[in-house]
């Protein structure tokens, strides 16, 4: 089973936050604001963030729980450093992890 490590280094490489699939999602924006508020309160480790509250990094945490994500636009996976490092072009599903879940 392919497993993308849930860590700060990978999170910082992740492109999901700029991906057109969720760029207009109010749900994802609210989660990002909540995450930024946590950071301002001193949360500095990804392990302190619950995956269900995280607004991206779906190749590690699985499907998004936001219902307003636009799957009609092209995702940014193929340009992502995490995608390249973990050879996610060989995974199933290959893209749209926010819709289809973690790669295997």
N, C-alpha and C positions, 0 to 999 in steps of 0.2 A: 504494500500500500504506500502510495506517495504521500508524504506529510510535509507541509510547509511549516517551518518552525514559527511559533507565535512568540516573537521577541521584538524588541524595540528597533533593532537594526533592520529587520525585514519591514517593519511598519514604516520606517522612514523612507524605504525604497518604494513602497507601494504607491501605485498610481490611481487606485480606486477613488480617492478623494477628488481627483480632477477628471475622472472619466465622464464622458457625455451621458452615459447610462444613468448616472445619479446626479448630474450637475444641477438639475432643476427640482430635485426631491426636497420638499420641505422637511420631511422626516429625517433625512440624512443631515440636513443643515442644523436641525435642532439637536441631533446627537453630537455633531461637531462642536456646537456651542457648549453643550454640557461637558464634553470632554475638555474643552479649553478652560472652562470654569474649574474643573477638577485639577487641571494642571496649575492654574493660578493659586490653588489652595495647597500646592505642594506635592501632588501626585506626579511622580516622575518615572514610574515604572509601568510598563504595559501589563505586568502581572496584576496590577491593582485595578485594571479596567476589565469589567465583565464583557466577554465577547458579544453578548446580546445588546449591549449599550454602545458598542463600537461602530462608527459610521462607515468603515471600510475594512479591507484586509480579508476579503471573503475567501481567498484561496487558502487561508489558514483557519478561519472560523466557520466557514460554511455560508449558507443562504442568508440574505438580508431579511430582516423582519420589517422593513419599510414596504408599504404597498404602493407607493407613488413613484417607483423607479421606472424609467422608460427603456424597455427592452427593444424598441424599434430602431434605436441608434446603435452605431458600432461601438463596441467596448474597446478599451485601451490596453488590454492584456498584452498584446504582442509587442508593445513598446516598453513594458515594465521590466525593471531589473530583477524582480522576484521571479517573474515568468521565465526569464533567461537562466537565472541561477539554478532553478529547480527543474528545468526542462519541461515546463508545463504544456508545451505543444504535444507531448507524448501522453498526456493525461486524459482521463475521461471523467467529467466533461472537459473540453479543451478551453472553453471560454465561458463567460457569463456565470462565474461562480456565485455571484450575488443572487442569481435565479436558480441555478442548478446544483449548488452545493460544492463542497470541497473536492479537489481533484483526487483521483484514485489511480 
